[in-house]
Amino acid sequence: MSAQTGACPTTLLRDALLGEASPAGRREVEAHAAHCPACREEMDRLQLTQAALLSVRDEEPLRRIAFVSDKVLQPRWWQVWRWSAPRATFASAALVAAAIVAHGALTRPATPVVQRASVDREALRRSVAAEVEKQVGERMQLALAAAEQLQEQRTAAVVAARLAAVEKRNELDRQALLVAFEEQVSVLQKTNHRLIRDMRDIAYVADEQGRGQ
Amino acid sequence: MIFREAEDLDLIAQARRGNVDAFNLLVSRWERRIFNYVLKLVNQREDAQELCQEVFLKAHQHLHKLDDPARFAPWLFRIAHNEAYSLLRKNRPETELDGDPTVVRPSPRMLPIEVSLAVETALARLSADQREAVILKVYQGFKFEEMAEILSCPVSTVKSRVYAALDNLKETLAPVHVGGGK
């Protein structure tokens, strides 16, 4: 007996093993057995016992059993009647229902007033349907137009934004090209000045040499 | 299991209307379980086979008496229980069926010999009631309520038989280890 968990639930333990305990009962047993060595051992022994029993396999019957049609196997007349009674009752009820429906369909109206009322209803139904269709069509047209307009506005906004982005990018590229061109021009000018100076120096030296001779 | 039960209900309904094929299909689904159940009771394979045939013959003849087709399994096993005990009484009229059984002759099985013999010996030591309770509970998987219906006794009686049987079997099949007792 476990001081921690109280009395040992022996019956519940067996029921849990035999599949008769509720999920809460099984959890209670597991929780108790975790702290109670005696119950843990009891569970193990019962599980071992059950496993040993179940290790004995079933055998196949010596011969298969099959029945053939025979008078002894045929249901008696009163059994057929008894088991067909519900169906007979249902069939009778179905017949009665069909008779009622047929009577209602075939019976002529009592007075001409009923006939006139059905004609008015038909015309009313047609006019109502036409009006509904007209209104539905108009509203659909309005909704379509609004949707198209909205779509155009959105498309124009998107196009304008993209154009602006392209313009901006082009401007930046143009400015970058301009800066690069100006730098190249500056480099070329400096190079040109140096060449001119060098050529002057060369001409001066050549002139001096010519005088010396 | 749910689908199988639904199919059984349909087969039972057809069999009641005289459909022999439907009943044969029902037989094919249950004959193995019935055979092994009665075999463990009578422990003779030929006797078990004959009992099995008798069980299904009576089942078909009295199928109209089954009030709730959903209770077919306990109803069928009740027939098997009655047939088995009728045979046991006929073969051994002087034997007290509630007491210890006479020597049970082991039937040939293709199993580890040691476990098979140990289980047979342990089951043979039980009373007939306890042995049958274990067979219905452990081997056939019935609930206590269903067993009470099969055995025509209160649920409390069924429980006490099963618990007592397990205590006895435990001593043989799962003895306490020396030095590791309670």
Interface residues (C-beta under 8 A of the other chain):
Chain A: T11 R14 L18 G19 E20 P37 A38 E41 D44 R45 L46 L48 T49 Q50 A52 L53 L54 S55 V56 R57 D58 E59 E60 P61 L62 R63 R64 I65 A66 F67 V68 S69 V72 L73 Q74 P75 Q79 V80 R82 W83
Chain B: R16 R17 G18 V20 F23 N24 V27 S28 E31 R32 R33 F35 N36 L39 R45 E46 A48 Q49 C52 Q53 F56 L57 H60 Q61 H64 S107 R109 L111 P112 V115 S116 A118 V119 E120 A122 V134 K137 V138 Y139 G141 K143 F144 V162 Y163 L166 L169 K170 L173 A174 V176 G180 K182
